[in-house]
């Protein structure tokens, strides 16, 4: 069935996805053409993603590629990112997310290559990720030689099965690198920037104290819930009149 969508909404999402990809380069999370950002128009089940292999400095909104959730191309003159099947799998399974990011940022990728989850050592981590940032198991030979990119998405979903993907908005794929997600493409990039800094902090923490244990649960709860809980009080409350 042909996708039905508002062209203005789709163009706006293309602009958001392009801007989010440029933000990855601005925050120095990518080199050359490494990494990608996508976004989704949920009401139309359409995903917008960066074209494959195009340098960030050349990206424009009209170069973004549009696909439906079955992977059929709807709009675009370029091949979509090679990680497209991974992004699609996450949108199909995590039905409240609005953006996905993949990078090969240095510290997060180092943890992924070491096949180690990042434990929660402090309040900075707790402000964004509720407990550890998990690392997936390795893919099997069959998964690698089969539908590799989709299987990457599947191992992420399996690893997150007993976790709240909204409270833990990112993961490390063993031997590969980090994926993050969020309410929209910009928020997913924000989470990617945070994950990289948390990975760097964790590495420094371990180098200072090899015997360090994780944060007290009560303190982790306090910091996460004051920002994200139902009685959160971090930041400013904006009423409807102020939003106008």
N, C-alpha and C positions, 0 to 999 in steps of 0.2 A: 504494500500500500504506500502511495506517495506521501511523503512527509508534508504536513501542513504547518506553516510557521509564519510569523510576522517578520518581514524583511528588515524592519528597523531594529527589532530585537536581535536578530542574527548579526546584523552589521555592528551593533553595539558590543556583542560578545566577541566578534572578531577583533575589535579594537582593544577590548580588555585582555584577550589572550595574547595579542601582539605586545601590548604594554607589559604584561607579566613576563613574557619571554625576555624582553629588553631589560627588565629589572633583574633577572638572573645574571645577566652580563654586568650590569651596574654594580651588583653586590659581589662580583667576582666569584660566583659559584660555578661558572662554566668557562672553559677554554674552547676556542675555535667553534665547532658546532656541537659540542657535547651537551646533552641535556635537552629538555623540552617541557613545555607547559600546555595544558589543554583546559577547556571549559565546556560546560554542558548547558544546553537549552532544554530543561527538563520537560516542559510542556509539549515540546515537539520531538523529544528523544533524539536530539542532534548534538554531536560533539564537534568542537572546533579545536584544531591542533596545529602546531608548528609544522611547516614542510620539512622534509628530510634533507639534511646536509646543507642547508642554506645558512651562511654566516649571519650572526645576530645583527650586525651593523647594516645588513641589507634588508632586514625584515620590514614589511609593511602590512597593514591589516588585510589588504586585498590578496595577500599571498597565503593567508591562513586557509587550511583545508577543512571542509565540512563533510562529516560522515554521519550515517545513522548508527544506531547501537548494534546493528548487525555487521557493521564495517563497510557498508556500501557507500561509495563516494557520492555526495549530493552536489557539492560545489568545489571548485578548485582547479588550478592549472598545474599543480605540483603534486608529487608523491607525498603522502603524509609521513610523519615521523615513523621510523622503524619500530618504535615502542608503542605504536597505536593499539595493537591488540591487548597490551597490558593495561593501558588507560581504559579501554572499552570494558574489560573485565571488571575493573574497579568500579566504574559507573554502574554496571549492571548489578553488582553485589552490594555496594555501599550506596543505598538509594537516597541519602540525604546530602551527599557531597556535591560541590559545584565546580571544583577545580582539582587537577592532579599535576604534580611536578615530579620530574626525574632529573637528577644531576649526578655528576661524578665529583662532587666537592671533596676536597682533600681529606679532612679528618673523618667525615662520615663514611667515605669510601674506604678509608683505612680500617675502620671498625668492621665494615662489611667484609673486607678481604680477610680480616682476622677471624671472621665468623663469630663475632661476639656482640651480644646485646649491650646497650648502654644503660647501666644501672642509674637510678636516681640518687645522686649524691648531695643535692642541695636544693635550695628554694628557687633558684633560677630555672632549673629543670622542672620543678613542681608547678611553676606558673603556667607552663604550656603543655607538658606531657604528664599524665597521671600514672606514675610508676615508670618502669623501664621502657626504653625504646627497643623493641624486639628485633632480633635477627632471624631470618627465615632459615629453615634447613636447606641444604644443598639440593638442587634439582637432580633428578636421576638422569642417567644416560638416555633413557627413553624420552623423558621430558625435554631434554636438550635437543635431541635429534628429531623430535616431533614438532608440535606447534609451540616452539620455544617461547615466543613473546607472550602468547596467551597463557602458557604454563607458568610464566613468571607472575602473571596476575593471579593465577590460581593458587600458587604457593603463598602469596601475600594474603589472600583471602583465608586460606587454611590456618595460617599463623595467627591471624586476627580473630579467629572464630570465637575464642573465649575472652576476647577483649572488646572494649567499647571503642570503635574506630573514631568516634568524635572526641573522646578523651585522650586517645593516643593517635594523633593525626599524622603518623609517619612510621616508617619501618626501614630496616636495612635488609637488602636482598643479598644473601651470602655470596661472596666472591664477586659481587657486582657493584652495588651502590645504593643510595637512599631513594625512596619514593615518599612524597608527602601529599597530603590532600587538605582541602578546606572548604569553606562555604562558597567560595568563588575563586577564580584564578589568582587574584591578588593575595588572598588569605592563604592559599596553598603555597605561594612563593614565600610569604612571611614565615610560615611554618618550616620551610626548607632552610631559610636563613637561620632561624632559631636552632634547628636540628644541627646544623654545621657548627654553630658556636657551642652548643652543649657537648658535641663530640670532642671539640677542642678542649673545653674545660675539663671533661672527664679524663682525657688523656693526661692533662697537666696534674690533675688531682691524684691519679694513680702514680704518677712519677714522683710526686712529693711524699706520698704515703702509700706504700704497696699493700698495707694491711687495712686500708680504709673500708668501712662498711657503709651501707646505704643510709639515707636520711631517716630520721625517726618518722614513723607513719603519721603520727599526730601532726607533725610539722608539715609533711607533704600534703596531708589533707587540708590543713589550714590554708596553705598558699594556693593550692589548686581551687578549692571551693570558694575562697574569697573573690576569685576572679571568674569562675565558671559555674558555681553552684547556684541553687535557686534563690539563696539569700546573698548573692554576690554583692560586694560593695566597692570593688575596685573601679576606678575611673569615674566618669561623669554620666549622670542620667540625663537623657535628652527627652523632653516631652514633645508631644505632637506639635505644639505651637512653635517650639524652637526649631523643629525640623522644617518648617515652612519657609 
